[in-house]
Amino acid sequence: MHKFWGILLLMIFFVSCKEGRQRVLQEQEDKIEEVISLAESVTKKQFGFDFSHFIVQKDTVRRGDSFGELMIENKVDYPKIAKISQEFRDTFDVRKIRVGKPYLILKSKDTSEVAQVFIYENDPVNYTVVDFRDSVTAYKKKKKVKYVEREASGIIETSLYDAIMDQGIDYMVTHNLASVYAWTVDFSMLQKGDKFKVIYKEKYINDSIYAGSEPIEAAYFEHKGKPIYAFAYENGSLKSIIDYFDDEANNLRRTFLRMPVEYGRLSSRYNLKRRIRYYGYKVRPHKGTDYAAPIGTPIMATADGVVTESTRRGGNGKYVKIRHNATYSTQYLHMKKQKVKRGEFVRQGDVIGWIGMTGNTGGPHVCYRFWKNGRQVDPLREELPKAEPLAETLQPEYFEYINPIKDQLDCMVFPETGVDQEDLASLE
């Protein structure tokens, strides 16, 4: 009888998940069809102008270009150029146009072809309009942005990067997922068979042009068989900062990141009896933790703190040392180049330098050293301080918020095996 009820509950869960999954897929297909339909019906009206009324010149800022010269070449009177330069500097600083940025010039549709409007694209969403018609003016605008919810899941065979990129998903999803779990998962120690699920939004400009992905809204990561949920939530106790919490309202952040490089490989651990080839395999204490990565890979501060040293010395090569508080300090050796100077305050995750081979090293890596109460220790064996959990007063509302999202994650299938097949096999 117990077995019967267990099978019945599993079937109900399976049907519920399947129906929910089909509903989500149908909604996503409808949204994609809508985007395609809108893309096919795009009119000539863009940036608030009907392009059929102008001769349209599209280009990008080239090395040596200046706003003034571009406008003079397109027959704009110098007094108008001067007015934009002097009176609209807060809106459009003509000195700060950047090489590679796209722009459009809308010219009069007559034999004179005088530039009437200049449109400078600050980024994929924001743009600035300089209108020379009638009274000269300049203003900032945003393109219409549409957000489409996406789901992704995968089983890691080689790396998180490969598992996501093989599905044709934006690289930033990899970066964002690694950032969410940076405090709880050592990405240099991922194992074959580790799994992930993620919910995020994609941005489309004017309903049709892909413009990147938004921060992750919810995720599930299974590392060494241990599941870790993550839900983005506004932490009211931390001045409305968006943070990530698990399914028990614990903050995923730690005072320290697990490693100072995003995708480095753990190549050598803290070992007081290590034999080093560079020194003829003699026993020399290795009080650092080495992460191998290509030359030029960014090195991040693992916690907030003040730079106490940024110099070059002996076998350490170029390095940075940071004091985090009265208890903890960290050091990052063998850099190609430092990005910070002594006395600077850095935030957790800030780039402080780049992987190199300066000093005594047999290959490109960062030697990460960790001090606790003035003594070098193994950071991988330390119980690093955790961030505060979500305030108890906020937890009821939090759980109410995440419950449907957690159900959505639980109903998502993995691409190789799939929950559907596993459930069916268990019922046979």
Beta strands, then each sheet from edge to edge (+ up, - down):
strand 1: 45-46
strand 2: 49-50
strand 3: 54-60
strand 4: 102-108
strand 5: 115-121
strand 6: 126-131
strand 7: 137-142
strand 8: 145-155
strand 9: 195-205
strand 10: 209-213
strand 11: 218-223
strand 12: 226-235
strand 13: 241-245
strand 14: 265-268
strand 15: 275-276
strand 16: 282-283
strand 17: 288-292
strand 18: 298-300
strand 19: 305-313
strand 20: 317-323
strand 21: 328-338
strand 22: 345-346
strand 23: 351-355
strand 24: 365-372
strand 25: 375-377
sheet 1: 1+ 2-
sheet 2: 3+ 4- 5+ 6- 7+
sheet 3: 8+ 9- 10+
sheet 4: 8+ 9- 11+ 12- 13+
sheet 5: 14+ 17- 24+ 21- 20+ 19- 22+
sheet 6: 14+ 17- 24+ 25-
sheet 7: 14+ 17- 24+ 21- 23+ 18-
sheet 8: 15+ 16-
end
